[in-house]
Amino acid sequence: MKAVEIFTEMGCSCSESIVKEAVDNGLVPPELLSVATSFSGGMGSGCLCGAIAGAQMVIGYLFGKENSKGNPEIARQKSKEFIQRFKETHKATCCRVLTAGMDMASPERKAHCANMVNDCSKILEELIKIKV
């Protein structure tokens, strides 16, 4: 199941949707999903977009220190590239900026955030070179 479907049909948040897709594809352990919960809606403060945070968690898990193929420099490089690529399209990474003027519970915001989830999923898939 793709991240956008998880976001729109399963009631998962933006950050959870990205991580759940990676869990479903066997890339990260199911326990990471509960970690993603607190990153929803800009970590509850409107800061970093939750979909970005979810993607960064997956990158860190796959390429971080404790992974068998881990290398902090690779993790940091992929993390930085992810942000650069997201900003090429959206210009910002802050949830509050990305959703400015939208009511939190509106269908407009849900659709807008589904677009962020989709873009994050695509960028992540390309960066990790594994079908997500």
N, C-alpha and C positions, 0 to 999 in steps of 0.2 A: 504494500500500500504506500502510495506516495505521501510526502509530508503535507501537501495541500489538502488531500483527502482526510488525513488524520486531523488536521486543523479544523476543517469545515464540517466533518461528519462524526468525529469521535469525541468532540468536546475537549480536546487537548489544547493547551495554550501554544503560542508561537514557538517558544523555546522547547517545550515538550514534544512538539510535532517533529522538529528536526532530529532530536535525539531518538524519538520513537522509531522514526524511519531507519536510523542507523541500527537500533536494537533489532528491528524486524529483519534487517539484512545481515545480522550476525557480526556487525562491526564493533559494537560496544556491548557491555553487559547490561542486563535489564535494570540493575541498581542505579545506573546513571540517570535513568528517567526521573527518579525522585529528586535527584540533585537539580535537574532542569526546572523543576516547578518554581523555585524561588527566583528564577530569572525572567519570569513572565512579565509582560507589561513594563519593560525597562526596570526590572528588579523592584517593582512596586513604586518606583520613584519617577519613572518616565525617562530614565537615563538610557543606557545602551539597549537597543532593540533586542528583544528576547530571541528572535530567530538568529540573529548574529551570535548571541551568547551561546545558543544551543550548538551552532556550527563550530564555535571555538572550543566548546567542550569536547566535541567529537575529534577535532584536530589534535587537541591536547592528549586525549586518550590514545589515539592512534600513533602519535609521533613523540609523545612526551618521554621523560626520563625512564620511567619504570617499564615501558613497553619494550619487547624484545628487539624491535627495530627502532626504538626510541633514540632521538637525537634532539636535544633542546634547540640547537640552531635550526634544524629542519622545521621543528614545530613553530618556532618564532617566525621563520621565513614564510611558512604557509599561512600563519595567522595574519601577518602583515599583508601578504598578497590578497588574502580574503577581504580584508578591510578596504584595500585600495580598489579592488574590483567592484565591491558593493557601492563604494562612493562614486565610482565612475557613472553609475546609473542614478543613484539616489541622493548624492551630494552630502548626505549626513548619515550618522549612525545612531543618533539619539532618537528614541521612541517618541518623545515629546515633540521633536521637530518633524519627524516623519509623519506624524498623525495630527499635526496642528490643525485646529478648527473642527476636528471630528469628535462627536460624542462617543464616549467609550463603548456604549452598548449599541451603537447604530450599525445597521447592515452595511453602510458605506465604509465604516472603519473595518469591519470584519473582512470585507472584500479587499480593502486596501492592504490589510495585514496579510491576507492570503497571498497577495502578490509578493510581499516581502518574504514570506515563507518559501514561496516558489523560487524566487531569485536566490535565496540563501541555499536552498537545496541544490540548485543547479551549479552554483559556484563551488560548493563543497564537493559535489560529485567530481567536478573537473580537477579540483586541487588534490584530492586523495587518490585519483586515478583508479577508483573502484566504483563499480555501479552501486549507487546508493538507492 
